[in-house]
């Protein structure tokens, strides 16, 4: 599971997800990619599930790049706890995704296989995505 080795602060504020992705919005390494079309949080578990779906479908052929990293701690209060008494303890890690962000890249496989692998990965993610090829960006 992806997570930072060390962070400066244990707890972080939620923030807001406005606007388009500032960087990482083009296919840099592979030939095919999965690009986010809406903002959201993607957990470390969802990233791992999508990665496994891609690598299983291409039968460990080709190369997969993960272009997002979960570096934001998410806190949660215990069940059946009354309100107040401070912020909960960190429970997991999420990557903040903005529209246009390339999340996964794939190379070394034919396009129909890559398209199906990315479709399977997209089912594991909580946001709308699209399949893109090299030299194609968000409209």
Residue pairs with C-beta under 8 A, 6 or more apart in sequence:
1 44
1 45
1 48
2 44
2 47
2 48
2 66
2 69
2 70
2 93
3 44
3 70
3 93
4 69
4 71
4 93
7 71
7 73
10 73
10 90
11 73
11 75
11 87
11 90
12 72
12 73
15 72
15 96
17 39
17 40
17 41
17 96
17 97
17 98
18 39
19 98
20 98
20 99
20 100
20 138
21 36
21 97
21 98
21 99
21 100
21 101
22 98
24 67
24 68
24 101
24 102
25 35
25 100
25 101
25 102
25 137
25 138
26 102
26 137
27 33
27 102
27 105
27 132
27 133
27 134
27 135
27 136
28 67
28 102
28 105
29 65
29 105
29 107
30 63
30 64
30 65
30 105
30 106
30 107
30 134
31 105
31 106
31 107
31 108
31 114
31 133
31 134
32 105
32 106
32 107
32 109
32 111
32 114
32 115
32 118
32 131
32 132
32 133
32 134
33 67
33 102
33 103
33 104
33 105
33 106
33 118
33 131
33 132
33 133
34 50
34 102
34 103
34 104
34 105
34 118
34 121
34 122
34 129
34 130
34 131
34 132
35 100
35 101
35 102
35 103
35 129
35 130
35 131
35 132
35 138
36 97
36 98
36 99
36 100
36 101
36 102
36 103
36 127
36 128
36 129
37 99
37 127
37 128
37 129
37 130
37 138
38 99
38 127
38 128
39 97
39 98
39 99
39 127
40 97
40 126
40 127
41 72
41 74
41 94
41 95
41 96
41 97
41 126
42 68
42 70
42 94
42 95
42 97
42 103
42 125
42 126
42 127
43 70
43 74
43 92
43 93
43 94
43 95
44 70
44 92
44 93
44 94
44 95
45 92
46 124
46 125
46 126
47 66
47 68
47 70
47 95
47 103
49 124
50 103
50 104
50 121
50 122
50 124
50 125
51 64
51 66
51 104
51 121
53 117
53 120
53 121
53 123
53 124
54 64
54 104
54 106
54 117
54 118
54 120
54 121
55 64
57 113
57 116
57 117
57 120
58 64
58 106
58 109
58 113
58 114
58 117
61 108
61 109
62 106
62 107
62 108
62 109
62 114
63 106
63 107
63 108
64 104
64 105
64 106
65 104
65 105
65 106
66 103
66 104
67 101
67 102
67 103
67 104
67 105
68 95
68 97
68 101
68 103
69 95
70 92
70 93
70 94
70 95
71 93
71 95
72 93
72 94
72 95
72 96
73 90
73 92
73 93
74 90
74 91
74 92
74 93
74 94
75 87
75 88
75 89
75 90
75 91
76 88
76 89
76 91
76 92
77 87
77 88
78 88
97 103
97 127
99 138
100 137
100 138
102 132
103 125
103 129
104 118
104 121
106 114
106 117
106 118
109 117
111 133
114 131
115 131
118 129
118 131
119 131
122 129
